[in-house]
Amino acid sequence: MSSLVSISKKLSGQRTHRERAQPGSRAHLGVLEKKKDYKRRARDYQLKQATLKNLRKHASDRNKDEYHHHMINSEVRSDGRHFEKKNVTQKEQTEVQKKLDDLRNLDYVKHKLNEEKKKIASLKSELHFSDFATPASSGTHTIFVDDEEEAKKFDPVKYFNTSSSLIGRTANRLKKEDLANKKIIGATNKDSVKAAEKERKKRYSELAKRIERAKELEVVTSKLELKKALVASSRSELKPKKVRKEKKTRAAVYQWTYERKK
């Protein structure tokens, strides 16, 4: 359409007016602002002025006696910025619980808890134990003999038929024929046995840490579920009664009044 207009102007002898470019003496000031640029800048300025005028009107019409629950949960600092007040109960939480509680996402915490449980089960299967006992737990193995003379002559290495380097182990204590069997990888000599023992302790340490992390995740899950239940009960007229306070190792305990269904 613009091409037809320019053609009609040429045929009618009209002069086509164009915006001039920036003069050479003013080239150091940059590109000369065109009409479309001015219109865009003016429109933006007018929009901002209208917004400020609208905000000033809302501020002047504000009711000074108006109340909102967020007023007691926030504060204004000296620089005029608003900040959320911190909850005092966060002091009773561990660092892991603080990070996970801020997520406010029960599904995410449950997902992490399931991942930890799967890794714990995998480690238990690798260590060949159905029930877990920490490496620091001390177990006793009582052996009965007939008399004191036999007790003095008792040799645990000969009795258990194992190497002297393995006599202190309470689990997976290999016998001499098993150590002599070259098919057993990592237990053919004393050095390999020590390396295997070191790896076993490392696995137990990882298992203990993961079990502790799973316990913390269970605490966080119970706290988030309690918050969800409290939010749901806030719509009801029957309010729950707090029985126990919240601690690091457990969530708070509330008692709900029984409501008969009609």
C-alpha positions, 0 to 999 in steps of 0.5 A: 500500500505504501508503494502505491502511495509513493507512486501516486505522489510521484505521478501527482508531482508531490514531494516526498518528505523524509526525516533527515539524518544526523549531520556530520558535525553532530555524528559524535552524539550518536544516531539521530532520534526518529519519530518512531523512536520518540513515539515509543519513548513518549508512550513509555513515559506516559504509561509510567506517569499514569501508573504513578498517578494511580498509585498516589490515588490508592495511597491517598484513599487508603484506610488507616484502620485497615488490617491485614494478617501480613502486617504482623508477619513483616516489618519495614527496615530503615531503608524502607524495604519490606522483610519477612519476620523469621519464625522462632521455631526454626531454631529448634530445627537442624540445618538439613531440616531448615533447607528442606522445610523451606521448599514447602514441597511434601512430594519432593521430600517424600521422593528424596526419602524413597531414594535414601531408602532404596540406597540403604537397601542396596548397601545392606544387600552388598554387605549381606545383612538383613538387619543393620548394626553400626560398626561401633556396636560391640558384639560378644562371642562366648565359647564354653570350655570344660575346664580352666586348663583348656581355657588357657590353651584355647587358641582362637585362630585355631578354633575359628580356622582363620588368619590372625589378621581376621580374628578381630572381625565380627562378620565375614571372618573367612577361613584359611581354605577360603583365603587359599582359594584364588577364586576369591577376589580381594582375599588372597593375601593379608594386604588384600584382606586389609583393603577389603576390611577398609572398604567394608568400614567405608561402606558401613560409615556410608550406610550409617550416614544414609540411615541418619539422613533418612531419619531426618527426612522422615521428621521433615515429612511428618512436619510437612504433613502436619502443616498440611493437615493444619491448613486443611482443618483451618476451614473447619470450626473445630480447631485442633488442640496442641498436645506436644511441642515440636522438637528436632527429632519429631513433629508437634502432636495435635489432637483433633476433636471428633466431628460426627458425620451427618 
